[in-house]
Amino acid sequence: MHRYLLPLLLVLSCFPAYSQVPAQPERPKIALVLSGGGAKGAAHIGVIRVLEQLRIPVDIVTGTSMGAYVAGMYALGLDANELERQLLQLDWSQGYQDKVGRDELSLRRKRQNDEFLLRTDIGVDRQWQLSLPGGFFQGQAMGALLRQSTLNLPGLHSFDDLPIPFRAVATDMETVTPVVLNEGHLATVMQASMSVPGVLQPVVIDGRLLADGGVVNNMPVDVAQELGADIVIAVDIGDAMLSRQQLDGALAMVSQLTNYLTRSSTQRQVALMSADDLLITPAIEGIGVGDFELMPEAILRGEEAAQRLLPQLQALSLSADDYFAYQSGKLDRRARLQRSDAVYLDRIQVDNRSGLSEEVVRDVLGVVPGQFHRTEELEAGVRRLYALDAFERVSYRIEEQEGEQVLTVQTSEKGWGPGFVDLKFALEDDFSTRSNYEIGAQFRRTNINMLGGEWLVETTFGSNKQLASEFYTPLDTDYDVFWSLRGEYQKRSRSFFFDTTDPQYELFRPLTSLDFDYATWGLNSELGYNLNPWSELALGVQGLVGDIDARNIDTRLDIGSVGPYLRFSHDTLDNVFFPTRGEAAELRLGYFRNSLDIAGGKESVSGLDYELEWLRPYRIDRHTFIGKLVFGGSSAEQAVPVFARSLGGLFNLSGYQRDQLNGRYSGFGGLLYHYRWFDNDFGAFRSPVYLGGSLERGGVWNAGAMSAGSRH
C-alpha cells in the first residue's frame, strides 16, 4: 500500500505547478476580401505576394467579380506565383468571343452566314414578338476559360472544404439583392459573380438569375465577418468618380452611374471595418476593366500598395515554424481535391433545356462513359454542341454521385428565339457606269422538331431579286442524313455577247449583245449525307419554270427545266473573304431536260450540266496567297441557255461589272493575294485591315463562240 502512495503524491504535486503555466493564445482568424474591377483585379495577386512574403496566414477569402475569381483560385491552394501564371496565360479577351469560328460551323450554317453576314441576334419568340438576348455575350467562352482554370473540380457541398474557406457574391437580378454563394461548381459560381449585366448573360443557379455582384456588394467584408473573421484585410480596386470634364458622352454617363453604385456598396463595407482591420487601395489609375494587357502592371501596383502598409501587416506575421505548419495544412487539403486535367467518367447525364432531343445532345457531344477524358476533349464536345447554333449556352460540371464520377451536360435553348433574323447589304461600284447592290433579310425558325429541323425564309432586293422558303431537317440523331425542300423565285439580269454570223442568232441581228432579265420559279428537294461537319454529298431533283425578257428587243422567252443532280460540297475555310487556312470545293453534276419557247416555236433539249469550284489559301506569316479555279457548262445547246454561267465582279474577273459576261460555258483561274496590315483587336471584336491584289484570267462562251476577258 505504501509503495503506491509516494508516486501518487508526486503526481498530485505536479498539478499546481502545471496550472501556473499560461495557455498559448489562439492567433486571430484573418480574412482576405477582394473587390471586383475586371483587369484591375490582377492587383490582388500583388497583395497576396506581399502577404506570403510576410508569412501572413489567410483563413477566409471572399470576393466579388474578378475578386471572386482570384479569391476562388487562391482558395484552391495556389500561391501568388501560380496565380500570376494562371491569370496571365489566359486570353481574357477570348472570354468575350462567343461566336464560333467559321471553320467550326456546319457546312449548312456556313452557307447561311456567308450569304447574310449581318448577324443581328434579333429574335422572334413563340408569340411572334421581337426579342433580344439578355447580354451582348452569352458567356459561353467565359465559361470555358473558368473551367480551364479549375481543371474540372467536382461540385462541392460546401466551399469550407477548400484549402481556404471561400465565398463569392453575386446579384439576384430579379430582386437586385446580394447572393452569397457557398457551395456548388466553382467555375459556375465564379462566372455568376463575374457576369456584368448587359455584357454577359446572367447565370442560373438554383432557379435564381445571377449576375455580377459589384453593384450590391463589391467588397464583401460583411461576408468575411459572418464567417468568423477577427481581422479583415480588404483590397479596394474600384474606380473613382469621373470629373465634370470626363462626362463627355452617353457611355461616360452610364459609367458614372455604375461607379456610383459600386463605390456606394464599397463604402458601406468599409464602414463595417474595425480599427484592427486593414484597407489596401492600389493606385489603379490608367488601367480599365478591359485592359487585360496591363495586368502585369496591375500586379506591381498591388505589391506597392501592400508594402505601404508594412508596419501594420508585419504585426500579423507568424514565425517560420508556425507559417510552415499553416502552409503544410493548406497543401494537404489541396492534395485531397479531385482536380485534374484528366478525369474518369462513370456516367453521363444531360440536363437538356431545349427543343432538341437528348439523343442529339449525347451524339454530338461524343463523350463515351467508362473512359478517362481530358479537359480538351470535353471542351471540344461542348464546342460541337454550341456550333449547332441552337443553344444560348452549353456547359458541364463533374460531380460525385453515389461513388461515381458523373458528367452533367447542361444545354439551354436561346431564350430570345426560336426564330432569328439576319440581314445583308452588299454594294459593288465600278466608279464609271454601273453599281450593283443587294439588301436582304433571312428569317430562320429553329428546332421545329426534336432533331433540329429548320424553316427558312429569305428575301433579297436590289440589282438581283430573290424570295425563297426552305424546310430542312436531319433524319437521325448523329446528324449524318438530312432532307431539304426549297422553293425559290429569282430575278437576275444578264448580258450576252454572240457571233452574229451564227444562224442560231438570226432572231437577234444586227445586235451583237443583248441584256436579259431571267425571272424563274424553282423547286428542289435533296436527300444528303454529311460525310463530316464540313463536307456533304447530296442527291436531288430540281424543277424550274419562268421567262426571259430581252430588254433590247421586244422578245419574251418561256423556259422550263427538270431533272436530277448530284452535289458534293466541302468547306473548311476559316473566313469566306480573307481565308488563311482550309479549303473549299464544290462539284455539281445534273442531267436536265430544258425547254425554250422562242419565236412561237418550242424546243426541248436534254443535256449534262456541270460546275466545279475550288479555292485554297496558303499562308506565310501575314501574307496569304489564294488559288481559285471555276469551270462549268452545259451540253444542252440552246440559243439562250437556261443555266447560264457568269463572270464579272470582285475576284471573279474584277475588271468587269458583276455578271457582265455570260454564256453556256465559263472558265476562270486566279491567284489572289492579301497582306494583313493592321489587326485592330478591340478584345470583344476584331476589325483587321488588308492590302492585296489579284491575277485573274477567264472567259465565257457559247458553242465555241467565245466572249472572254482577262484582268491582271
C-alpha positions in Angstrom: 0.0 0.0 0.0 2.7 2.5 1.0 4.7 1.7 -2.1 1.9 3.3 -4.3 1.4 6.3 -2.0 4.7 8.1 -2.9 4.2 8.1 -6.7 0.6 9.3 -6.2 1.7 12.2 -4.1 4.4 13.1 -6.6 1.8 13.2 -9.4 -0.6 15.3 -7.4 2.1 17.7 -6.5 2.6 18.5 -10.2 -0.9 19.8 -10.8 -0.5 23.2 -9.1 2.7 23.8 -11.0 1.1 22.9 -14.3 -1.8 25.2 -13.7 0.6 28.1 -13.3 1.8 27.8 -17.0 -0.1 30.3 -19.2 -2.0 28.9 -22.1 -0.8 29.8 -25.6 -3.2 32.4 -27.1 -5.0 31.5 -30.2 -4.0 33.6 -33.2 -6.7 35.8 -34.8 -8.6 34.4 -37.8 -7.6 36.5 -40.8 -9.8 37.1 -43.8 -8.8 38.4 -47.2 -11.6 40.3 -49.0 -11.1 41.1 -52.8 -13.2 43.6 -54.7 -14.3 43.5 -58.4 -12.8 45.5 -61.2 -12.0 43.5 -64.3 -8.4 43.6 -65.4 -7.6 45.7 -62.3 -8.2 42.5 -60.3 -4.6 41.4 -61.1 -3.6 43.8 -58.3 -4.9 41.3 -55.8 -2.1 39.0 -56.8 0.5 41.6 -55.9 -1.2 42.0 -52.4 -1.2 38.2 -51.9 2.5 38.0 -52.8 3.4 40.5 -50.1 1.2 38.6 -47.6 3.1 35.4 -48.4 6.5 37.2 -48.1 5.5 38.4 -44.6 4.2 34.9 -43.6 0.7 36.2 -43.0 -1.9 33.3 -43.0 -5.2 33.7 -44.6 -8.1 31.7 -43.1 -11.0 33.0 -45.1 -11.2 34.5 -48.5 -14.2 36.3 -50.1 -14.6 38.2 -53.4 -16.8 39.7 -56.0 -16.5 39.6 -59.8 -12.8 39.4 -60.7 -12.1 39.4 -57.0 -14.2 36.2 -56.8 -12.0 34.7 -59.5 -8.7 35.5 -57.7 -10.2 34.5 -54.3 -11.6 31.2 -55.7 -8.2 30.3 -57.2 -6.4 31.3 -54.1 -8.9 29.2 -52.1 -7.9 26.2 -54.2 -4.4 26.5 -52.7 -2.5 28.3 -55.4 0.3 30.6 -54.3 1.0 34.0 -55.7 3.4 32.8 -58.4 0.9 30.1 -59.6 -1.9 32.7 -59.5 0.1 35.1 -61.7 0.9 32.4 -64.3 -2.7 31.3 -64.3 -4.1 34.8 -64.7 -1.6 35.9 -67.4 -1.7 32.8 -69.5 -5.5 33.0 -70.1 -6.6 35.1 -73.1 -9.3 37.0 -71.2 -10.4 38.8 -74.4 -11.4 35.4 -75.7 -13.9 35.3 -72.9 -15.8 37.8 -74.9 -15.7 35.9 -78.2 -18.8 33.7 -78.1 -19.1 33.4 -81.8 -17.9 30.0 -83.0 -15.2 30.2 -85.7 -16.4 29.6 -89.2 -14.3 26.5 -89.5 -16.2 25.0 -86.6 -19.7 25.6 -88.1 -21.6 23.0 -90.0 -21.5 23.4 -93.8 -25.1 24.5 -93.9 -24.6 27.2 -91.3 -21.5 28.4 -93.2 -23.6 28.9 -96.3 -26.2 30.9 -94.4 -23.8 33.1 -92.6 -21.8 33.8 -95.8 -24.9 35.0 -97.5 -26.4 37.0 -94.6 -23.3 38.5 -92.9 -25.1 41.0 -90.6 -25.7 38.7 -87.6 -28.2 40.8 -85.6 -29.1 38.4 -82.8 -32.7 39.7 -83.2 -35.0 37.0 -82.0 -38.7 36.3 -82.7 -40.4 34.4 -79.8 -43.2 31.9 -80.0 -45.7 34.7 -79.8 -44.0 36.3 -82.9 -42.7 39.2 -80.9 -39.2 40.6 -81.4 -36.8 39.9 -78.6 -33.1 40.4 -77.7 -30.6 38.4 -75.7 -30.0 39.2 -72.0 -26.4 40.1 -72.7 -24.2 41.2 -75.5 -22.2 38.0 -75.0 -23.7 34.7 -73.8 -20.8 33.7 -71.5 -20.0 30.5 -73.5 -16.3 31.4 -73.9 -16.0 32.8 -70.4 -17.4 29.6 -69.0 -14.7 27.6 -70.9 -11.9 29.8 -69.6 -13.1 29.3 -66.0 -13.4 25.6 -66.4 -9.9 25.5 -67.8 -8.7 27.4 -64.6 -10.4 25.0 -62.2 -9.4 21.8 -64.0 -12.8 20.0 -63.7 -13.0 20.4 -59.9 -16.2 18.5 -59.0 -19.1 20.3 -57.3 -18.6 20.8 -53.6 -21.3 20.6 -50.9 -19.5 23.5 -49.1 -16.7 25.8 -50.1 -15.5 25.3 -46.5 -14.0 22.1 -47.9 -11.5 24.1 -50.0 -7.9 24.6 -48.7 -9.2 28.1 -47.7 -12.9 28.6 -46.9 -14.3 30.7 -49.8 -17.4 32.8 -50.6 -18.4 34.7 -53.7 -21.1 37.4 -54.1 -23.5 37.7 -57.0 -26.6 39.8 -57.6 -30.1 38.3 -57.9 -31.3 40.2 -61.0 -34.9 39.7 -60.1 -34.7 41.3 -56.7 -31.4 43.2 -57.1 -30.1 41.8 -53.8 -26.8 40.2 -52.9 -26.5 36.4 -53.0 -23.7 34.7 -51.1 -22.6 31.6 -53.0 -21.1 29.0 -50.6 -21.4 25.7 -52.5 -21.6 24.1 -55.9 -19.5 24.1 -59.0 -16.7 26.6 -58.5 -16.3 27.6 -62.2 -20.1 28.3 -62.4 -20.1 30.3 -59.2 -17.2 32.4 -60.4 -19.0 33.1 -63.7 -22.1 34.1 -61.9 -20.2 36.7 -59.8 -18.3 37.9 -63.0 -21.3 38.3 -65.4 -21.6 42.0 -65.9 -25.3 42.8 -66.6 -25.9 43.7 -70.2 -22.5 42.5 -71.2 -22.5 38.8 -70.2 -25.7 36.7 -69.9 -26.6 36.0 -66.3 -26.1 32.5 -64.9 -29.0 30.5 -63.4 -28.1 28.8 -60.1 -30.9 27.1 -58.0 -33.5 28.9 -60.1 -32.1 32.4 -59.5 -30.8 34.7 -62.3 -27.4 35.8 -61.0 -25.0 38.4 -62.4 -22.1 40.5 -61.2 -22.2 41.3 -57.5 -20.3 44.6 -57.8 -23.4 46.8 -57.7 -24.8 45.4 -54.5 -21.6 44.4 -52.7 -18.3 44.9 -54.5 -16.1 44.3 -51.4 -17.8 41.6 -49.2 -16.4 42.5 -45.7 -19.6 41.5 -44.0 -19.5 38.0 -45.5 -16.0 37.5 -44.1 -17.1 38.7 -40.7 -20.1 36.4 -40.7 -17.6 33.5 -41.3 -15.9 34.5 -38.0 -13.0 36.7 -39.2 -11.2 38.6 -36.4 -9.1 40.7 -38.7 -10.1 41.7 -42.3 -7.6 42.7 -45.0 -9.7 44.3 -47.7 -8.4 45.3 -51.2 -10.3 48.0 -53.0 -9.7 48.4 -56.7 -12.9 50.2 -57.6 -12.9 53.2 -60.0 -13.0 56.7 -58.8 -15.9 59.0 -59.8 -15.4 60.8 -63.1 -14.8 64.6 -63.2 -17.1 67.1 -65.0 -14.7 67.2 -67.9 -14.7 63.5 -68.3 -18.5 63.3 -68.5 -18.5 63.9 -72.3 -20.8 61.3 -73.6 -23.6 58.7 -73.0 -21.1 56.0 -72.2 -19.4 58.2 -69.7 -22.8 58.9 -68.0 -23.5 55.2 -67.7 -20.0 54.6 -66.4 -20.5 57.3 -63.8 -23.8 55.8 -62.6 -22.1 52.4 -62.3 -19.2 53.8 -60.5 -21.5 55.5 -58.0 -23.4 52.3 -57.2 -20.2 50.3 -56.9 -18.5 53.0 -54.7 -21.6 53.2 -52.5 -21.6 49.5 -51.8 -17.9 49.6 -51.1 -18.2 52.5 -48.7 -20.9 50.6 -46.8 -18.5 47.7 -46.4 -15.6 50.0 -45.3 -17.9 51.4 -42.6 -18.1 47.8 -41.1 -14.4 47.6 -40.7 -12.8 48.0 -37.2 -9.6 49.7 -36.2 -7.8 46.4 -36.3 -8.8 45.8 -40.0 -6.7 46.9 -42.9 -7.8 48.5 -46.2 -5.4 48.3 -49.1 -6.1 50.6 -52.1 -3.8 50.1 -55.1 -3.3 53.0 -57.4 -5.1 51.6 -60.5 -5.5 54.9 -62.4 -5.0 54.4 -66.1 -6.0 50.7 -66.0 -9.5 50.0 -67.2 -11.7 47.0 -66.6 -10.9 45.6 -70.1 -7.2 46.4 -70.2 -6.1 42.8 -69.8 -2.7 43.6 -71.4 -1.9 45.8 -68.4 -2.4 43.0 -65.9 1.4 42.7 -65.2 1.4 46.4 -64.3 -1.7 46.0 -62.0 0.2 43.2 -60.1 3.1 45.5 -59.4 0.7 48.2 -58.2 -0.9 45.8 -55.8 2.5 44.9 -54.4 3.4 48.6 -53.9 0.1 49.3 -52.2 0.6 46.4 -49.7 4.2 47.4 -49.0 2.9 50.9 -47.9 1.2 49.1 -45.0 4.2 47.0 -43.9 4.2 48.1 -40.3 0.6 47.1 -39.8 0.9 43.9 -41.8 4.1 42.8 -40.0 2.1 42.6 -36.8 0.2 39.7 -38.3 3.2 37.7 -39.3 3.8 34.2 -38.0 7.1 32.6 -37.0 8.8 30.5 -39.7 7.7 27.3 -37.9 4.1 28.3 -37.5 3.8 29.5 -41.1 5.3 26.3 -42.3 2.6 24.3 -40.3 -0.1 26.6 -41.8 1.2 26.1 -45.3 1.5 22.3 -44.8 -2.1 22.0 -43.7 -3.2 24.1 -46.7 -1.2 21.9 -49.2 -2.5 18.8 -47.6 -6.1 19.9 -48.2 -5.2 20.9 -51.7 -3.9 17.5 -52.4 -7.2 15.9 -51.4 -9.1 17.9 -54.0 -10.1 15.9 -57.1 -8.7 18.4 -59.5 -7.1 17.0 -62.7 -6.8 17.7 -66.4 -7.9 14.1 -67.0 -11.0 12.5 -65.3 -12.6 9.1 -65.4 -16.3 9.3 -66.2 -18.6 6.5 -65.0 -21.8 8.1 -66.3 -23.1 11.0 -68.4 -26.3 12.7 -67.8 -27.9 15.5 -69.8 -29.8 18.5 -68.3 -31.5 19.4 -71.6 -33.4 22.7 -71.6 -34.0 22.9 -75.4 -36.3 21.5 -78.1 -33.6 19.1 -79.3 -33.8 15.5 -78.2 -31.4 14.2 -75.5 -30.1 11.7 -78.0 -28.9 14.5 -80.3 -27.1 16.2 -77.4 -25.3 12.9 -76.5 -24.4 12.0 -80.0 -23.0 15.4 -80.9 -21.1 15.6 -77.6 -19.3 12.4 -78.5 -18.1 11.6 -74.9 -18.0 7.9 -74.0 -18.5 6.9 -70.4 -16.2 4.3 -68.8 -13.1 6.1 -70.0 -10.6 8.8 -69.0 -11.2 12.1 -70.7 -9.0 15.2 -70.8 -10.4 18.7 -70.4 -9.7 19.5 -74.1 -11.9 16.5 -75.2 -14.8 17.7 -73.0 -14.4 21.2 -74.2 -14.3 20.0 -77.9 -17.6 18.2 -77.4 -19.1 21.3 -75.8 -17.9 23.4 -78.8 -19.5 20.9 -81.2 -22.8 21.3 -79.4 -22.5 25.1 -79.3 -21.6 25.2 -83.0 -25.1 23.8 -83.8 -26.2 27.4 -83.2 -29.2 26.2 -81.3 -28.2 27.0 -77.8 -27.7 30.1 -75.7 -25.1 28.3 -73.6 -23.7 24.8 -73.2 -21.7 23.9 -70.1 -20.8 20.9 -68.0 -19.9 20.0 -64.5 -18.4 16.9 -62.9 -19.9 15.6 -59.6 -19.5 12.6 -57.4 -22.8 10.8 -57.1 -23.1 7.6 -55.0 -19.4 6.8 -55.6 -19.5 7.5 -59.3 -17.9 10.3 -61.3 -20.8 11.8 -63.3 -20.5 14.3 -66.1 -23.6 16.5 -66.3 -24.0 18.5 -69.5 -26.4 21.5 -69.4 -27.9 22.9 -72.6 -30.1 26.0 -72.6 -32.0 26.9 -75.7 -31.7 30.6 -76.8 -34.2 32.4 -74.7 -34.9 35.1 -77.3 -35.9 32.6 -80.1 -36.7 30.2 -81.5 -36.9 32.5 -84.6 -33.9 34.7 -85.6 -33.4 37.5 -88.2 -30.2 38.2 -90.0 -29.5 40.8 -92.7 -27.2 41.5 -95.6 -26.1 44.6 -97.5 -23.7 44.4 -100.5 -22.5 47.1 -102.8 -20.2 47.0 -105.9 -19.4 50.1 -107.9 -17.0 50.4 -110.9 -17.0 54.3 -110.4 -18.0 54.6 -114.1 -21.3 53.4 -115.4 -22.9 50.8 -113.1 -23.5 50.0 -109.5 -24.8 46.7 -108.1 -26.4 46.5 -104.6 -28.3 44.0 -102.6 -30.3 44.4 -99.4 -31.7 41.3 -97.9 -33.1 39.5 -94.8 -33.3 36.0 -93.6 -35.7 34.6 -91.0 -34.7 31.3 -89.5 -37.1 29.3 -87.3 -35.1 26.7 -85.4 -35.9 23.5 -83.6 -39.1 22.8 -85.5 -38.7 19.1 -84.5 -36.5 17.3 -81.9 -33.8 16.6 -84.5 -33.2 20.3 -85.0 -35.3 20.9 -88.1 -35.4 24.5 -89.6 -37.7 26.6 -91.7 -36.0 29.5 -93.6 -37.5 32.5 -95.4 -35.0 34.6 -97.4 -35.6 37.8 -99.4 -33.3 40.0 -101.4 -33.9 43.3 -103.2 -31.7 45.4 -105.4 -29.8 44.6 -108.6 -30.9 40.9 -108.2 -34.1 39.8 -106.5 -34.8 36.7 -104.6 -37.6 35.2 -102.5 -37.1 31.7 -101.0 -38.5 29.4 -98.4 -36.9 26.1 -97.3 -37.6 23.3 -94.9 -34.5 21.3 -93.6 -34.3 18.5 -91.1 -31.7 15.9 -90.1 -33.1 12.4 -90.3 -31.0 10.9 -87.4 -29.5 12.0 -84.1 -26.0 11.7 -85.4 -26.8 14.4 -88.0 -25.5 12.1 -90.7 -28.5 12.1 -93.0 -30.7 15.1 -93.9 -33.5 16.1 -96.2 -34.5 19.5 -97.5 -37.2 21.0 -99.7 -36.7 24.5 -101.2 -38.9 26.8 -103.3 -37.4 29.9 -104.8 -38.1 32.9 -107.0 -35.2 34.7 -108.7 -34.9 37.7 -111.0 -31.4 38.3 -112.3 -30.0 40.5 -115.1 -27.5 39.1 -117.6 -25.7 40.4 -120.7 -24.8 38.1 -123.6 -22.4 38.6 -126.5 -22.8 36.4 -129.5 -21.5 35.7 -133.0 -23.9 37.4 -135.5 -22.8 35.1 -138.3 -24.1 32.0 -136.4 -27.5 31.0 -137.8 -29.0 30.3 -134.4 -28.8 34.0 -133.5 -30.8 35.1 -136.7 -33.5 36.5 -134.4 -31.2 38.9 -132.7 -29.4 40.5 -135.7 -28.0 43.2 -136.1 -27.3 43.4 -132.4 -24.0 41.8 -131.0 -25.1 41.8 -127.3 -28.4 41.5 -125.5 -29.5 42.3 -121.9 -31.8 39.6 -120.5 -33.8 39.6 -117.3 -34.2 36.0 -116.0 -37.3 35.5 -113.8 -37.7 31.9 -112.6 -39.6 29.9 -110.1 -37.8 26.8 -108.8 -38.4 23.8 -106.5 -35.8 21.3 -105.5 -35.6 18.5 -103.0 -32.4 17.0 -101.6 -31.5 13.8 -99.7 -28.0 14.2 -98.3 -25.3 12.6 -96.2 -22.9 14.6 -94.0 -19.5 12.9 -94.6 -18.1 15.3 -92.0 -19.5 18.5 -90.4 -17.6 20.3 -93.3 -18.5 18.1 -96.2 -21.7 16.6 -97.6 -22.9 14.6 -100.5 -26.5 15.2 -101.8 -28.8 13.7 -104.4 -31.6 16.0 -105.5 -34.2 16.7 -108.1 -34.9 20.2 -109.4 -37.8 21.7 -111.4 -37.8 25.2 -112.8 -40.2 27.4 -114.8 -40.0 31.1 -115.8 -39.3 33.5 -118.6 -36.5 35.5 -120.1 -37.2 39.1 -121.2 -34.8 40.7 -123.7 -34.6 44.4 -122.9 -33.0 45.4 -126.3 -35.8 44.0 -128.3 -39.5 43.1 -127.7 -39.0 39.4 -127.1 -40.0 37.1 -124.3 -38.8 33.5 -123.9 -40.6 31.0 -121.8 -38.3 28.4 -120.2 -38.6 25.3 -118.2 -36.2 22.6 -116.7 -36.5 19.4 -114.7 -34.0 16.7 -113.8 -31.9 15.1 -111.1 -28.5 16.2 -109.9 -25.6 15.1 -107.6 -23.8 17.6 -105.4 -20.6 17.3 -103.4 -19.6 20.2 -101.1 -16.5 20.7 -98.9 -15.5 23.8 -96.9 -13.0 24.1 -94.1 -12.1 27.8 -94.7 -11.7 30.0 -91.6 -13.0 33.1 -93.4 -15.0 33.4 -96.6 -13.5 36.7 -97.7 -10.0 36.6 -96.3 -9.2 32.9 -95.7 -5.8 31.9 -94.2 -6.3 28.2 -93.9 -8.6 25.4 -95.1 -10.1 24.6 -98.5 -13.3 24.9 -100.3 -14.6 22.8 -103.2 -18.0 22.1 -104.8 -18.9 19.8 -107.7 -22.3 19.7 -109.1 -23.5 17.3 -111.9 -27.0 17.3 -113.2 -29.0 15.9 -116.2 -31.8 18.3 -117.1 -34.4 18.5 -119.8 -34.6 22.1 -120.7 -37.5 23.7 -122.8 -37.3 27.1 -124.5 -40.3 28.7 -126.2 -38.8 31.2 -128.7 -40.4 32.9 -131.7 -43.6 30.9 -131.4 -41.7 27.6 -131.5 -40.9 25.3 -128.6 -37.7 23.3 -128.3 -36.7 20.8 -125.7 -33.1 19.7 -125.2 -31.6 17.3 -122.7 -28.0 17.6 -121.5 -25.5 17.3 -118.8 -25.0 20.3 -116.6 -21.8 20.6 -114.6 -19.9 23.0 -112.4 -16.7 22.8 -110.4 -15.3 25.4 -107.9 -12.1 25.2 -105.9 -10.3 27.6 -103.6 -7.3 27.1 -101.4 -5.3 29.6 -99.3 -1.6 29.3 -98.5 -0.4 31.5 -95.6 3.1 32.7 -94.9 3.2 34.8 -91.7 0.9 37.8 -92.5 0.9 37.1 -96.3 -1.7 34.8 -97.8 -1.9 33.5 -101.4 -5.2 32.0 -102.6 -5.6 29.8 -105.6 -9.0 29.8 -107.3 -10.5 27.7 -110.1 -14.0 27.7 -111.6 -15.3 25.8 -114.5 -18.8 25.0 -115.7 -21.1 24.3 -118.6 -24.0 22.5 -120.2 -24.2 20.2 -123.1 -27.8 21.3 -123.8 -27.3 23.5 -126.9 -29.8 26.4 -126.8 -29.7 29.9 -128.3 -30.2 31.3 -124.8 -29.0 28.9 -122.1 -31.4 28.2 -119.3 -28.5 27.7 -116.9 -26.1 30.5 -117.8 -22.6 30.9 -116.4 -21.5 34.4 -115.4 -18.2 36.2 -114.8 -17.5 39.7 -113.6 -17.3 41.3 -110.2 -14.7 41.3 -107.4 -12.3 38.3 -107.7 -14.4 36.9 -110.5 -12.7 38.9 -113.3 -12.5 42.0 -111.2 -12.2 44.4 -114.2 -15.7 43.7 -115.3 -19.0 44.6 -113.8 -20.9 41.9 -111.9 -22.5 39.3 -114.3 -21.3 41.4 -117.3 -20.0 38.2 -119.2 -22.5 35.3 -119.6 -22.6 32.2 -121.6 -23.3 28.4 -121.7 -19.7 27.7 -120.6 -17.3 29.5 -118.3 -13.8 29.1 -117.1 -11.8 31.1 -114.5 -8.4 30.9 -112.8 -7.0 33.3 -110.4 -4.2 33.9 -107.9 -5.3 36.3 -105.1 -3.1 37.9 -102.5 -3.7 39.7 -99.3 -1.5 41.1 -96.6 -2.8 41.6 -93.0 -1.7 45.1 -92.4 -3.4 46.0 -89.1 -5.0 43.7 -86.6 -7.3 46.2 -84.8 -8.0 43.8 -81.9 -10.6 45.5 -79.7 -11.0 42.5 -77.4 -14.7 42.0 -77.9 -14.3 42.2 -81.7 -11.6 42.4 -84.4 -11.5 44.5 -87.5 -8.3 43.9 -89.4 -7.2 45.9 -92.4 -5.9 44.1 -95.5 -3.9 45.1 -98.6 -3.9 42.9 -101.7 -4.3 42.3 -105.3 -5.0 39.6 -107.8 -4.1 38.0 -111.1 -7.2 36.7 -112.9 -8.0 35.2 -116.3 -11.2 33.7 -117.6 -13.9 33.7 -120.2 -17.4 32.6 -121.2 -18.6 31.1 -124.5 -21.5 29.5 -126.3 -20.8 26.5 -128.6 -17.3 27.7 -129.4 -18.2 31.4 -129.9 -16.3 33.0 -127.1 -16.9 36.2 -125.2 -13.9 36.4 -123.0 -11.9 38.7 -120.8 -8.9 38.8 -118.6 -7.6 41.1 -115.9 -4.1 41.4 -114.4 
